[in-house]
Amino acid sequence: MALIVQKYGGTSVGTPERIKNVAQRVAKFKMLGHQVVVVLSAMSGETNRLIALAKEVQPNPDLREMDVLLSTGEQVTIALLSMALMELGLKARSYTGSQVKIVTDNAHTKARILDIEEGNIRADLDAGYVVVVAGFQGVDEKGSITTLGRGGSDTTGVALAAALKADECQIYTDVDGVYTTDPRVVPEARRLKTITFEEMLEMASLGSKVLQIRSVEFAGKYKVKLRVLSSFDDEGEGTLITFEEEDNMEQAIISGIAFNRDEAKITVLGVPDRPGIAYQILGPIGEANIDVDIILQNVGADGTTDFTFTVHRNEYKKALEVLKGVQAHIGAREVSGDDHIAKVSVIGVGMRSHAGIASTMFRTLAEEGINIQMISTSEIKISVVIDEKYMELAVRVLHKAFNLEQAA
């Protein structure tokens, strides 16, 4: 008998019929003798509907009241699933985040989990219940309802699995696992049997939408065995996210190609090359709460430097305005930008022990006439910034160059 935490996303519980299908799946695990905790998202589209309602009433909604509103979406699905399980003859009990309770900080709409009081869940599991918990939400120390931000239900599932020391946390979504890249871009993309936490973190941070990055961080920190599965397929082992030293790891040099269209770059030209100039440029950006990704600095022979960095495309105009506001102060000749770029990354723990990955990547792009504008590297990834119009071509040729369509 195992203790399993299962998380189902919004598409998995998008209609009463799909909720009944989830109940059937949960019942199979229960009938095998397992203890099961189920974490649910709101029905697909419900969170967006609630946000739109709030903005009709208050254009800039109060964040505390926003959390009270948004948390109602999951309350609907946990009650309906519990009813569906009862219809199948199982004992089931639902809990909101505040009933569990999942204790968070007070950062409304983007709270972080601090503690989970799992006593009630353990008692119900021992009494033979399936426990159904609302994802995405918790309660702060003053008793106010909080939410964890977009994709927070994944984090709830992993956090519960960690607190309960579950044998496995299963994330059910609309895909049947983690692929070498997006199959919509590369039809030959292959589902991975296993991937390391490090690789999955890079994939999530660099554009893969399969898992929310905070949930992967949580799983890695607390050594929660994580598996991604499809809620629409009855068969299949999905993808196991585990540790590099596991004996059954696929020994691939490169595990996947990630990409992100939501990129923009800003260039500050002709600033004096003096100590502190990077801070004078990026300080105002940080004060405006804008996240910076790749940074490139070129020093010229004339004593000036050109400084280029990337930001999320949604923050491009704001970042440009900030820098044009300080352009004269920092002595820049020009501030310009480009919001038609993309980032493409190759990822794999095998890079640590194999040379030539960068040269293969750069040669492959050069052969297709794709110019590299910026480069960023880590131990297990190489990212390049290119013109957005070449993104899909770059992903396809790199996928082929690293033989990712071939099973390891």
C-alpha positions in Angstrom: 0.0 0.0 0.0 1.3 3.4 -1.0 0.4 7.0 -0.1 -0.2 8.9 -3.3 -0.9 12.6 -3.9 -2.6 13.3 -7.2 -3.1 16.8 -8.7 -5.5 17.5 -11.5 -5.5 20.7 -13.5 -8.3 22.9 -14.8 -8.9 21.0 -18.0 -9.1 17.7 -16.1 -12.0 19.0 -14.1 -13.5 21.4 -16.7 -16.9 19.7 -16.9 -19.0 17.4 -14.6 -18.3 14.6 -17.0 -14.5 15.1 -16.6 -14.9 15.3 -12.8 -16.6 11.9 -12.9 -13.7 10.6 -15.0 -11.3 11.8 -12.4 -13.4 10.0 -9.7 -13.1 6.8 -11.7 -9.4 7.1 -11.9 -9.0 7.9 -8.2 -11.3 4.9 -7.4 -8.9 2.5 -9.2 -6.0 3.6 -7.0 -8.2 3.3 -3.9 -9.4 -0.2 -4.9 -5.7 -1.3 -5.2 -5.4 -0.5 -1.5 -3.6 2.9 -1.8 -4.2 5.9 0.3 -5.1 8.8 -2.0 -5.0 12.6 -1.5 -6.4 14.6 -4.5 -5.5 18.2 -5.1 -7.6 20.2 -7.6 -7.5 23.3 -9.6 -10.6 25.4 -10.5 -12.5 24.5 -13.7 -10.6 25.7 -16.8 -11.5 29.3 -17.4 -13.0 29.9 -14.0 -10.1 31.9 -12.6 -10.1 34.2 -15.6 -13.8 34.7 -15.2 -13.5 35.7 -11.6 -10.6 38.1 -12.4 -12.8 39.8 -15.0 -15.7 40.1 -12.5 -13.4 41.7 -10.0 -12.2 44.3 -12.6 -15.7 45.2 -13.5 -16.3 46.2 -9.9 -12.9 47.6 -9.0 -10.4 48.3 -11.9 -7.5 47.7 -9.5 -8.9 45.1 -7.2 -7.8 45.0 -3.5 -5.5 42.0 -3.3 -6.9 40.6 0.0 -10.4 40.6 -1.4 -9.1 39.2 -4.7 -7.8 36.2 -2.9 -11.2 35.7 -1.2 -12.8 35.7 -4.6 -10.3 33.6 -6.5 -10.2 30.8 -3.8 -13.9 30.0 -4.6 -13.0 28.3 -7.9 -11.3 25.4 -6.2 -14.1 25.1 -3.6 -16.5 24.2 -6.4 -14.3 21.4 -7.8 -13.4 19.8 -4.5 -17.0 19.5 -3.5 -18.1 18.1 -6.8 -15.3 15.5 -6.9 -16.1 14.4 -3.4 -19.8 13.9 -4.4 -18.6 12.0 -7.5 -16.5 9.7 -5.3 -19.4 9.1 -2.9 -21.6 8.1 -5.9 -19.0 5.4 -6.6 -19.4 4.1 -3.0 -16.1 5.7 -1.6 -15.8 7.7 1.5 -14.5 11.2 0.6 -14.0 14.5 2.4 -13.0 17.9 0.9 -10.9 20.6 2.5 -10.2 24.2 1.5 -6.6 25.4 2.0 -7.7 27.2 5.2 -9.3 24.0 6.6 -6.2 21.8 6.1 -4.6 24.3 7.1 -1.9 25.4 4.6 -0.1 28.3 6.3 1.4 30.9 4.0 3.0 34.3 4.3 0.7 37.3 3.7 1.8 38.2 0.1 -1.7 38.2 -1.4 -2.1 36.7 -4.9 1.5 35.3 -4.8 1.8 33.8 -1.3 4.4 31.2 -0.4 3.8 28.1 1.8 5.3 28.2 5.2 3.8 25.1 6.9 1.1 22.5 6.5 -0.9 21.0 9.4 -1.5 17.6 8.1 -3.1 16.0 11.2 -6.7 16.0 9.9 -5.6 14.5 6.5 -3.8 11.7 8.2 -6.7 10.9 10.4 -9.1 10.8 7.4 -6.7 8.6 5.4 -6.4 6.2 8.3 -10.2 6.1 8.5 -10.4 5.1 4.8 -11.3 8.4 3.2 -10.1 9.9 0.0 -9.1 13.4 1.0 -9.8 16.1 -1.6 -7.9 19.4 -1.1 -8.3 22.7 -2.8 -5.1 23.7 -4.7 -3.7 27.2 -5.2 -4.7 28.5 -1.7 -3.9 28.8 1.9 -4.3 31.0 4.9 -1.9 33.5 6.6 -1.2 33.7 10.3 -4.0 36.2 10.8 -6.6 33.9 9.2 -6.8 35.7 5.9 -7.3 33.6 2.7 -4.3 33.7 0.4 -3.6 32.3 -3.1 -0.3 31.1 -4.5 -0.2 32.6 -7.9 -0.7 31.1 -11.3 0.0 27.4 -11.4 -0.1 27.3 -7.6 -2.1 24.0 -7.5 1.1 22.2 -8.6 2.9 23.6 -5.6 0.0 22.6 -3.3 0.3 19.1 -4.5 4.0 18.8 -4.1 3.9 20.6 -0.7 1.3 18.1 0.6 3.3 15.2 -0.7 6.3 16.5 1.1 4.4 17.1 4.4 2.8 13.6 4.2 6.0 11.9 3.1 4.0 10.5 0.2 5.4 7.7 -2.0 4.7 9.7 -5.1 3.2 12.9 -6.3 1.4 12.5 -9.6 0.6 15.7 -11.6 -2.2 15.0 -14.1 -2.4 17.4 -17.0 -3.5 17.6 -20.7 -0.2 16.0 -21.9 1.1 12.6 -21.1 4.5 13.6 -19.8 7.5 15.8 -20.4 8.7 15.9 -24.1 12.1 16.7 -25.6 10.4 19.8 -26.9 6.9 21.0 -27.8 5.3 18.4 -30.2 3.3 21.2 -31.8 6.6 22.7 -33.1 8.4 19.4 -33.6 6.1 16.4 -34.3 9.0 14.0 -33.8 9.4 15.2 -30.2 9.7 12.2 -27.8 8.3 11.7 -24.4 11.0 11.2 -21.7 10.7 8.3 -19.3 12.8 10.3 -16.8 14.3 13.7 -16.3 16.3 15.1 -13.5 15.0 17.9 -11.2 17.8 20.1 -12.4 16.8 19.6 -16.0 13.1 20.1 -15.3 13.9 23.3 -13.4 15.7 24.7 -16.4 12.9 23.5 -18.7 10.3 25.2 -16.6 12.2 28.4 -16.2 13.1 28.6 -19.9 9.6 28.3 -21.4 8.2 24.7 -20.8 4.7 25.1 -19.5 4.3 21.5 -18.3 5.0 22.2 -14.6 5.0 25.4 -12.6 8.6 26.2 -11.6 7.9 26.6 -7.9 6.5 23.1 -7.7 9.7 21.7 -9.2 11.8 23.7 -6.8 9.7 22.4 -3.9 9.9 18.8 -5.1 13.7 19.0 -5.5 14.2 20.5 -2.0 12.1 17.9 -0.2 13.0 15.0 -2.5 9.4 14.4 -3.5 9.2 11.8 -6.3 7.2 13.6 -9.0 5.5 12.1 -12.1 3.7 13.9 -14.9 0.8 12.0 -16.5 -2.2 12.6 -18.8 -5.6 12.8 -17.2 -7.1 11.7 -20.5 -5.2 8.5 -21.1 -5.9 5.4 -18.9 -2.5 3.9 -19.8 1.0 5.2 -19.8 3.7 5.7 -17.2 4.2 9.4 -17.9 7.5 11.1 -17.0 9.3 10.6 -13.7 11.2 13.6 -12.4 13.9 12.3 -10.2 17.6 12.6 -9.2 20.6 12.2 -11.5 22.1 9.4 -9.5 19.0 7.1 -10.0 20.1 3.9 -11.8 17.4 4.0 -14.3 18.1 7.5 -15.7 18.3 7.8 -19.4 21.9 8.6 -20.3 21.2 11.3 -22.8 23.6 14.2 -23.3 20.8 16.6 -24.1 17.3 16.0 -22.7 15.4 18.8 -24.3 15.0 22.0 -26.2 13.1 24.8 -24.5 12.0 28.1 -26.0 10.3 31.3 -25.0 8.6 33.9 -27.2 7.9 36.3 -24.3 11.2 38.0 -24.5 12.4 41.6 -25.3 15.9 43.2 -25.2 17.0 46.7 -24.3 20.4 48.2 -25.4 22.0 51.2 -23.7 24.7 52.5 -26.1 27.7 54.6 -25.4 27.8 54.9 -21.6 31.1 55.7 -19.9 33.1 52.6 -18.9 33.5 53.3 -15.2 32.9 51.4 -11.9 29.2 51.3 -11.0 27.8 51.9 -14.4 26.0 48.5 -14.5 24.3 49.4 -11.2 23.3 52.9 -12.5 21.6 51.1 -15.4 20.1 48.1 -13.6 19.4 49.8 -10.3 16.4 51.8 -11.6 15.2 48.7 -13.4 15.2 46.7 -10.1 13.5 49.5 -8.3 10.7 49.3 -10.9 10.3 45.6 -10.0 11.4 44.5 -13.5 13.2 41.1 -13.7 16.3 41.0 -15.9 17.4 37.7 -17.6 20.5 37.7 -19.9 23.0 40.5 -19.7 25.7 41.3 -22.2 28.3 44.1 -22.0 30.7 45.2 -24.7 33.6 47.6 -23.9 34.8 49.7 -26.8 38.3 51.2 -27.4 36.9 54.8 -27.0 36.3 54.3 -23.2 32.5 53.7 -23.6 30.5 50.5 -23.2 27.3 49.1 -24.7 25.0 47.3 -22.3 22.3 44.9 -23.4 19.8 42.9 -21.3 16.6 41.0 -21.7 13.3 41.4 -19.9 9.8 39.8 -20.2 8.0 41.2 -23.2 5.1 42.5 -20.9 7.7 44.7 -19.1 9.5 46.0 -22.3 7.8 49.4 -22.6 8.0 50.0 -18.8 11.8 49.2 -18.9 12.3 51.5 -21.9 10.6 54.4 -20.1 12.6 53.9 -17.0 15.9 54.0 -18.9 15.0 56.9 -21.1 14.2 58.7 -17.9 17.8 58.3 -16.6 19.5 58.4 -20.0 21.0 61.8 -19.5 22.1 61.1 -15.9 24.1 57.9 -16.9 25.5 59.7 -20.0 24.1 57.2 -22.5 24.3 58.1 -26.2 21.1 56.1 -27.0 18.6 53.7 -25.5 16.9 51.3 -27.9 15.1 48.0 -27.8 13.6 45.1 -29.7 10.5 43.2 -28.6 10.6 40.7 -31.5 13.2 38.2 -30.1 13.0 34.7 -28.7 15.1 32.6 -26.5 16.0 29.0 -27.4 17.8 26.7 -25.0 19.4 23.2 -25.0 19.3 21.5 -21.7 21.0 18.3 -20.3 23.0 17.1 -17.4 25.2 15.3 -19.9 26.9 18.7 -20.7 28.9 18.3 -17.5 30.8 15.4 -19.0 30.6 16.0 -22.8 32.5 18.7 -24.8 31.3 20.3 -28.0 27.7 21.0 -27.2 28.0 24.7 -27.7 29.9 24.3 -31.0 27.3 21.9 -32.3 24.5 24.3 -31.4 26.2 27.4 -32.9 27.2 25.5 -36.1 23.6 24.2 -36.6 22.2 27.7 -36.3 24.8 29.2 -38.6 24.0 26.6 -41.3 20.4 27.9 -41.3 21.5 31.5 -41.4 20.2 32.2 -37.9 22.1 35.0 -36.2 22.8 34.7 -32.5 22.3 38.0 -30.7 23.1 37.0 -27.1 24.4 33.8 -25.3 23.9 32.6 -21.7 25.2 29.4 -20.2 25.1 27.3 -17.1 26.5 23.9 -16.2 23.5 22.1 -17.9 22.1 24.6 -20.4 23.0 27.0 -23.2 20.5 29.7 -24.2 20.7 31.9 -27.2 18.6 35.0 -28.1 17.6 35.1 -31.8 15.1 36.9 -34.0 11.6 35.6 -33.2 10.8 34.7 -36.8 13.5 32.0 -36.7 12.4 30.5 -33.4 10.5 27.4 -34.7 13.2 26.7 -37.3 15.9 26.9 -34.6 14.0 24.4 -32.4 13.5 22.0 -35.2 17.1 21.9 -36.5 18.5 21.7 -32.9 16.2 18.9 -32.0 17.5 17.0 -35.1 21.1 17.9 -34.5 21.1 16.4 -31.0 19.2 13.3 -32.2 16.4 13.9 -29.7 13.9 12.0 -31.8 15.9 8.9 -31.1 15.1 6.9 -27.9 18.1 6.9 -25.5 
